[in-house]
Amino acid sequence: MFKAKLIEDAAYYRLRRKYLLFLFLPAIPVAILVNFYDLPVWLTMTGLIAYLIIIVLAIKNQKGMSTLLGHRMIEIDPDEIRIKTKNGKATESFSPKSLDRIRVQEKYTIPHESISDMTKEVKGKPIINSISILSDQNERRFDFELDSHYMISQLEKVISGWKNQGYHVVIDERQPA
């Protein structure tokens, strides 16, 4: 069974991009603080203040990310797609048999796993993992955050099972917008 936290708002990707910047920004004031013997006191104090400001902004950003992630979960098994609350109560469920089409991505990846992924994210091209379902001419897309390769393999097993059972699974090769 596949399980992942649902992304509640597209603003999450903007905050995730800022998160990457906050990973690299502290290096600048830390470089000033490390060389405090060779620098004037005012520059050392400026570096310390800048470092503290960056930490405070990073904490605020992290809180914003947590408000947009994890209030609902998606669980997918061969017989059902369920949307659950944080407490485990199912709010929606879809049977793959009753769906007109299930759109999946060609490849699912964990965000920030490689330097090239981080570079793309900083440039404004985030990694988006999603699954779309089409039923009665209504298409719904569920974005989710992957946290392990095990969950990727679980999702791939479910998708493979759907194909073997003859469900209309469409591979979407383009990155979702």
TORLO-386690 format. One record per residue (C-alpha): chain; x, y, z. Coordinates in Angstrom, 2 decimals, decimal comma. Each point is the difference from the previous one (the first is absolute). Layout:
! residues N
<node><cadena>A</cadena><px>X</px><py>Y</py><pz>Z</pz></node>
...
END
This chain:
! residues 177
<node><cadena>A</cadena><px>0,00</px><py>0,00</py><pz>0,00</pz></node>
<node><cadena>A</cadena><px>1,20</px><py>3,47</py><pz>-0,90</pz></node>
<node><cadena>A</cadena><px>-0,32</px><py>2,85</py><pz>2,52</pz></node>
<node><cadena>A</cadena><px>1,05</px><py>3,63</py><pz>-0,30</pz></node>
<node><cadena>A</cadena><px>-0,83</px><py>3,44</py><pz>1,38</pz></node>
<node><cadena>A</cadena><px>-2,14</px><py>2,13</py><pz>-2,30</pz></node>
<node><cadena>A</cadena><px>1,14</px><py>3,48</py><pz>-0,94</pz></node>
<node><cadena>A</cadena><px>-2,90</px><py>2,30</py><pz>0,81</pz></node>
<node><cadena>A</cadena><px>1,01</px><py>3,07</py><pz>-2,04</pz></node>
<node><cadena>A</cadena><px>2,31</px><py>0,83</py><pz>-2,90</pz></node>
<node><cadena>A</cadena><px>1,64</px><py>2,62</py><pz>2,25</pz></node>
<node><cadena>A</cadena><px>1,82</px><py>-2,94</py><pz>1,61</pz></node>
<node><cadena>A</cadena><px>2,34</px><py>-0,17</py><pz>-2,99</pz></node>
<node><cadena>A</cadena><px>0,93</px><py>3,68</py><pz>0,42</pz></node>
<node><cadena>A</cadena><px>0,76</px><py>-0,60</py><pz>3,69</pz></node>
<node><cadena>A</cadena><px>2,01</px><py>-3,11</py><pz>-0,83</pz></node>
<node><cadena>A</cadena><px>2,07</px><py>2,12</py><pz>-2,38</pz></node>
<node><cadena>A</cadena><px>0,64</px><py>2,53</py><pz>2,77</pz></node>
<node><cadena>A</cadena><px>0,98</px><py>-2,87</py><pz>2,28</pz></node>
<node><cadena>A</cadena><px>2,87</px><py>-0,83</py><pz>-2,36</pz></node>
<node><cadena>A</cadena><px>1,17</px><py>3,59</py><pz>0,06</pz></node>
<node><cadena>A</cadena><px>-0,05</px><py>-0,01</py><pz>3,79</pz></node>
<node><cadena>A</cadena><px>2,26</px><py>-3,06</py><pz>-0,07</pz></node>
<node><cadena>A</cadena><px>2,71</px><py>1,90</py><pz>-1,87</pz></node>
<node><cadena>A</cadena><px>-0,38</px><py>3,57</py><pz>1,33</pz></node>
<node><cadena>A</cadena><px>1,41</px><py>-0,66</py><pz>3,50</pz></node>
<node><cadena>A</cadena><px>3,39</px><py>-0,81</py><pz>-1,53</pz></node>
<node><cadena>A</cadena><px>0,65</px><py>3,68</py><pz>-0,68</pz></node>
<node><cadena>A</cadena><px>-0,37</px><py>1,33</py><pz>3,57</pz></node>
<node><cadena>A</cadena><px>1,68</px><py>-3,13</py><pz>1,37</pz></node>
<node><cadena>A</cadena><px>3,03</px><py>0,76</py><pz>-2,18</pz></node>
<node><cadena>A</cadena><px>0,14</px><py>3,45</py><pz>1,60</pz></node>
<node><cadena>A</cadena><px>-0,39</px><py>-1,45</py><pz>3,51</pz></node>
<node><cadena>A</cadena><px>2,75</px><py>-2,58</py><pz>-0,51</pz></node>
<node><cadena>A</cadena><px>2,46</px><py>2,71</py><pz>-0,99</pz></node>
<node><cadena>A</cadena><px>-0,89</px><py>2,35</py><pz>2,84</pz></node>
<node><cadena>A</cadena><px>3,68</px><py>0,44</py><pz>1,04</pz></node>
<node><cadena>A</cadena><px>0,84</px><py>1,61</py><pz>-3,32</pz></node>
<node><cadena>A</cadena><px>-3,10</px><py>2,18</py><pz>-0,30</pz></node>
<node><cadena>A</cadena><px>-1,23</px><py>3,09</py><pz>1,86</pz></node>
<node><cadena>A</cadena><px>-2,48</px><py>-0,55</py><pz>2,83</pz></node>
<node><cadena>A</cadena><px>-2,80</px><py>1,79</py><pz>-1,84</pz></node>
<node><cadena>A</cadena><px>0,29</px><py>-2,42</py><pz>-2,94</pz></node>
<node><cadena>A</cadena><px>0,00</px><py>-3,00</py><pz>2,34</pz></node>
<node><cadena>A</cadena><px>-3,13</px><py>1,31</py><pz>1,75</pz></node>
<node><cadena>A</cadena><px>-1,66</px><py>0,62</py><pz>-3,38</pz></node>
<node><cadena>A</cadena><px>0,76</px><py>-3,60</py><pz>-0,98</pz></node>
<node><cadena>A</cadena><px>-1,47</px><py>-1,28</py><pz>3,27</pz></node>
<node><cadena>A</cadena><px>-3,17</px><py>2,07</py><pz>-0,43</pz></node>
<node><cadena>A</cadena><px>-0,36</px><py>-1,12</py><pz>-3,62</pz></node>
<node><cadena>A</cadena><px>0,40</px><py>-3,61</py><pz>1,07</pz></node>
<node><cadena>A</cadena><px>-2,73</px><py>0,36</py><pz>2,65</pz></node>
<node><cadena>A</cadena><px>-2,35</px><py>1,70</py><pz>-2,48</pz></node>
<node><cadena>A</cadena><px>0,52</px><py>-2,81</py><pz>-2,51</pz></node>
<node><cadena>A</cadena><px>-0,75</px><py>-2,60</py><pz>2,71</pz></node>
<node><cadena>A</cadena><px>-3,22</px><py>1,78</py><pz>1,00</pz></node>
<node><cadena>A</cadena><px>-1,13</px><py>0,25</py><pz>-3,63</pz></node>
<node><cadena>A</cadena><px>0,84</px><py>-3,67</py><pz>-0,57</pz></node>
<node><cadena>A</cadena><px>-2,12</px><py>-1,02</py><pz>3,00</pz></node>
<node><cadena>A</cadena><px>-2,95</px><py>2,08</py><pz>-1,28</pz></node>
<node><cadena>A</cadena><px>0,38</px><py>-1,59</py><pz>-3,43</pz></node>
<node><cadena>A</cadena><px>0,08</px><py>-3,49</py><pz>1,52</pz></node>
<node><cadena>A</cadena><px>-3,21</px><py>0,72</py><pz>1,94</pz></node>
<node><cadena>A</cadena><px>-1,64</px><py>1,21</py><pz>-3,22</pz></node>
<node><cadena>A</cadena><px>1,03</px><py>-3,20</py><pz>-1,77</pz></node>
<node><cadena>A</cadena><px>-1,44</px><py>-2,14</py><pz>2,79</pz></node>
<node><cadena>A</cadena><px>-3,36</px><py>1,80</py><pz>-0,22</pz></node>
<node><cadena>A</cadena><px>-0,24</px><py>-0,90</py><pz>-3,69</pz></node>
<node><cadena>A</cadena><px>1,08</px><py>-3,63</py><pz>0,34</pz></node>
<node><cadena>A</cadena><px>-1,35</px><py>-2,94</py><pz>1,89</pz></node>
<node><cadena>A</cadena><px>-3,50</px><py>0,96</py><pz>1,05</pz></node>
<node><cadena>A</cadena><px>-1,27</px><py>-2,68</py><pz>-2,33</pz></node>
<node><cadena>A</cadena><px>1,57</px><py>-3,23</py><pz>-1,21</pz></node>
<node><cadena>A</cadena><px>-0,43</px><py>-2,02</py><pz>-3,15</pz></node>
<node><cadena>A</cadena><px>-0,03</px><py>-3,77</py><pz>0,21</pz></node>
<node><cadena>A</cadena><px>0,01</px><py>-2,07</py><pz>-3,14</pz></node>
<node><cadena>A</cadena><px>-0,37</px><py>-3,73</py><pz>-0,32</pz></node>
<node><cadena>A</cadena><px>-1,03</px><py>-2,12</py><pz>-2,99</pz></node>
<node><cadena>A</cadena><px>-3,71</px><py>0,26</py><pz>0,86</pz></node>
<node><cadena>A</cadena><px>-0,42</px><py>3,54</py><pz>1,28</pz></node>
<node><cadena>A</cadena><px>1,37</px><py>3,54</py><pz>0,17</pz></node>
<node><cadena>A</cadena><px>-0,79</px><py>1,57</py><pz>3,37</pz></node>
<node><cadena>A</cadena><px>0,38</px><py>3,53</py><pz>1,29</pz></node>
<node><cadena>A</cadena><px>0,27</px><py>0,04</py><pz>3,79</pz></node>
<node><cadena>A</cadena><px>0,29</px><py>2,64</py><pz>2,67</pz></node>
<node><cadena>A</cadena><px>3,02</px><py>0,21</py><pz>2,26</pz></node>
<node><cadena>A</cadena><px>-1,97</px><py>-2,03</py><pz>2,56</pz></node>
<node><cadena>A</cadena><px>-0,55</px><py>-2,85</py><pz>-2,46</pz></node>
<node><cadena>A</cadena><px>-3,66</px><py>0,66</py><pz>-0,82</pz></node>
<node><cadena>A</cadena><px>-0,76</px><py>-0,60</py><pz>-3,69</pz></node>
<node><cadena>A</cadena><px>-1,61</px><py>3,05</py><pz>-1,63</pz></node>
<node><cadena>A</cadena><px>-0,07</px><py>-1,21</py><pz>-3,61</pz></node>
<node><cadena>A</cadena><px>0,61</px><py>-3,25</py><pz>-1,80</pz></node>
<node><cadena>A</cadena><px>0,16</px><py>-0,97</py><pz>-3,65</pz></node>
<node><cadena>A</cadena><px>-0,08</px><py>-3,43</py><pz>-1,54</pz></node>
<node><cadena>A</cadena><px>2,31</px><py>-0,38</py><pz>-3,01</pz></node>
<node><cadena>A</cadena><px>-2,74</px><py>-2,10</py><pz>-1,65</pz></node>
<node><cadena>A</cadena><px>-2,40</px><py>2,95</py><pz>0,01</pz></node>
<node><cadena>A</cadena><px>2,48</px><py>2,55</py><pz>-1,36</pz></node>
<node><cadena>A</cadena><px>0,14</px><py>0,92</py><pz>-3,68</pz></node>
<node><cadena>A</cadena><px>3,74</px><py>0,61</py><pz>0,11</pz></node>
<node><cadena>A</cadena><px>2,88</px><py>0,09</py><pz>2,45</pz></node>
<node><cadena>A</cadena><px>2,85</px><py>2,27</py><pz>-1,00</pz></node>
<node><cadena>A</cadena><px>3,36</px><py>-0,78</py><pz>1,56</pz></node>
<node><cadena>A</cadena><px>3,47</px><py>1,38</py><pz>-0,53</pz></node>
<node><cadena>A</cadena><px>2,70</px><py>-1,83</py><pz>-1,88</pz></node>
<node><cadena>A</cadena><px>2,38</px><py>0,41</py><pz>2,92</pz></node>
<node><cadena>A</cadena><px>-0,46</px><py>0,87</py><pz>3,66</pz></node>
<node><cadena>A</cadena><px>2,88</px><py>1,47</py><pz>1,97</pz></node>
<node><cadena>A</cadena><px>0,85</px><py>1,31</py><pz>3,44</pz></node>
<node><cadena>A</cadena><px>0,49</px><py>3,80</py><pz>0,03</pz></node>
<node><cadena>A</cadena><px>3,49</px><py>1,35</py><pz>0,74</pz></node>
<node><cadena>A</cadena><px>1,59</px><py>-3,38</py><pz>-0,49</pz></node>
<node><cadena>A</cadena><px>2,68</px><py>1,17</py><pz>-2,40</pz></node>
<node><cadena>A</cadena><px>1,82</px><py>3,23</py><pz>-0,76</pz></node>
<node><cadena>A</cadena><px>-1,68</px><py>0,22</py><pz>-3,41</pz></node>
<node><cadena>A</cadena><px>-3,43</px><py>-0,28</py><pz>1,68</pz></node>
<node><cadena>A</cadena><px>0,94</px><py>2,80</py><pz>2,38</pz></node>
<node><cadena>A</cadena><px>1,24</px><py>2,15</py><pz>-2,88</pz></node>
<node><cadena>A</cadena><px>-3,25</px><py>-0,49</py><pz>-1,91</pz></node>
<node><cadena>A</cadena><px>-1,99</px><py>0,87</py><pz>3,12</pz></node>
<node><cadena>A</cadena><px>1,96</px><py>3,20</py><pz>0,60</pz></node>
<node><cadena>A</cadena><px>-0,59</px><py>0,95</py><pz>-3,66</pz></node>
<node><cadena>A</cadena><px>-3,76</px><py>-0,36</py><pz>0,59</pz></node>
<node><cadena>A</cadena><px>-0,57</px><py>-3,49</py><pz>-1,40</pz></node>
<node><cadena>A</cadena><px>-1,04</px><py>-2,04</py><pz>3,02</pz></node>
<node><cadena>A</cadena><px>-0,31</px><py>-3,76</py><pz>0,08</pz></node>
<node><cadena>A</cadena><px>-3,71</px><py>-0,76</py><pz>0,13</pz></node>
<node><cadena>A</cadena><px>-1,28</px><py>-3,48</py><pz>0,77</pz></node>
<node><cadena>A</cadena><px>-3,66</px><py>-0,46</py><pz>-0,79</pz></node>
<node><cadena>A</cadena><px>-2,72</px><py>-2,33</py><pz>-1,16</pz></node>
<node><cadena>A</cadena><px>-3,13</px><py>1,10</py><pz>-1,87</pz></node>
<node><cadena>A</cadena><px>-3,31</px><py>-1,75</py><pz>-0,24</pz></node>
<node><cadena>A</cadena><px>-2,71</px><py>0,62</py><pz>-2,58</pz></node>
<node><cadena>A</cadena><px>-3,56</px><py>-0,95</py><pz>0,81</pz></node>
<node><cadena>A</cadena><px>-3,16</px><py>1,31</py><pz>-1,69</pz></node>
<node><cadena>A</cadena><px>2,02</px><py>2,65</py><pz>-1,91</pz></node>
<node><cadena>A</cadena><px>1,39</px><py>1,39</py><pz>3,30</pz></node>
<node><cadena>A</cadena><px>3,75</px><py>-0,24</py><pz>0,41</pz></node>
<node><cadena>A</cadena><px>1,60</px><py>0,31</py><pz>3,43</pz></node>
<node><cadena>A</cadena><px>3,69</px><py>0,16</py><pz>0,66</pz></node>
<node><cadena>A</cadena><px>1,56</px><py>-0,96</py><pz>3,30</pz></node>
<node><cadena>A</cadena><px>3,51</px><py>1,30</py><pz>0,68</pz></node>
<node><cadena>A</cadena><px>1,95</px><py>-1,80</py><pz>2,67</pz></node>
<node><cadena>A</cadena><px>3,40</px><py>0,05</py><pz>1,65</pz></node>
<node><cadena>A</cadena><px>2,10</px><py>-3,15</py><pz>-0,30</pz></node>
<node><cadena>A</cadena><px>2,34</px><py>-0,74</py><pz>2,87</pz></node>
<node><cadena>A</cadena><px>1,54</px><py>-3,39</py><pz>-0,84</pz></node>
<node><cadena>A</cadena><px>0,97</px><py>-2,26</py><pz>-2,86</pz></node>
<node><cadena>A</cadena><px>-2,10</px><py>-2,71</py><pz>1,60</pz></node>
<node><cadena>A</cadena><px>-3,16</px><py>2,07</py><pz>-0,55</pz></node>
<node><cadena>A</cadena><px>1,02</px><py>0,62</py><pz>-3,62</pz></node>
<node><cadena>A</cadena><px>0,33</px><py>-3,76</py><pz>-0,54</pz></node>
<node><cadena>A</cadena><px>-3,38</px><py>-0,57</py><pz>1,70</pz></node>
<node><cadena>A</cadena><px>-1,63</px><py>2,52</py><pz>-2,34</pz></node>
<node><cadena>A</cadena><px>1,66</px><py>-1,59</py><pz>-3,04</pz></node>
<node><cadena>A</cadena><px>-1,32</px><py>-3,44</py><pz>1,09</pz></node>
<node><cadena>A</cadena><px>-3,55</px><py>1,35</py><pz>0,30</pz></node>
<node><cadena>A</cadena><px>0,21</px><py>1,69</py><pz>-3,42</pz></node>
<node><cadena>A</cadena><px>1,36</px><py>-3,20</py><pz>-1,53</pz></node>
<node><cadena>A</cadena><px>-2,87</px><py>-1,95</py><pz>1,56</pz></node>
<node><cadena>A</cadena><px>-2,53</px><py>2,44</py><pz>-1,43</pz></node>
<node><cadena>A</cadena><px>1,48</px><py>-0,43</py><pz>-3,48</pz></node>
<node><cadena>A</cadena><px>-0,10</px><py>-3,79</py><pz>0,35</pz></node>
<node><cadena>A</cadena><px>-3,66</px><py>0,16</py><pz>1,06</pz></node>
<node><cadena>A</cadena><px>-0,83</px><py>2,02</py><pz>-3,11</pz></node>
<node><cadena>A</cadena><px>-0,83</px><py>3,35</py><pz>1,60</pz></node>
<node><cadena>A</cadena><px>0,47</px><py>3,03</py><pz>-2,23</pz></node>
<node><cadena>A</cadena><px>3,35</px><py>1,27</py><pz>1,31</pz></node>
<node><cadena>A</cadena><px>1,61</px><py>2,81</py><pz>-1,97</pz></node>
<node><cadena>A</cadena><px>3,67</px><py>0,88</py><pz>0,41</pz></node>
<node><cadena>A</cadena><px>0,48</px><py>3,76</py><pz>0,04</pz></node>
<node><cadena>A</cadena><px>3,58</px><py>0,67</py><pz>-1,12</pz></node>
<node><cadena>A</cadena><px>-0,10</px><py>3,73</py><pz>0,58</pz></node>
<node><cadena>A</cadena><px>0,56</px><py>1,55</py><pz>3,41</pz></node>
<node><cadena>A</cadena><px>-3,30</px><py>1,19</py><pz>1,54</pz></node>
<node><cadena>A</cadena><px>-0,43</px><py>3,76</py><pz>0,24</pz></node>
END
